[in-house]
């Protein structure tokens, strides 16, 4: 893992009016480096990222990818996220588990 600085460009200033610093930096970095995917969980961040042509996934999407290759016990990880306060609706929880079973 490495930490990078993101230039405070016009894009940065535009996005920072809508989102927090971390989401703004992630989106700007993804746009500047033509990223294939950006990891964002907040609804507003996802909306802005998509507006800028980025493909978005969240923590659950990453866990689903791992579960589909049998590298992750999805139910265990979703329960662990809930235990530390990560909000997951019952519907999303069920849909994620059923997607792995398909």
Secondary structure, 3 states (H helix, E strand, C coil): CCCCCCCCCHHHHHHHCCCCHHHHHHHHHHHHCCCCCEECCCHHHHHHHHHCCCCEECHHHHHHHHHHCCCCCHHHHHHHHHHCCCCCCHHHHHHHHHHHHC
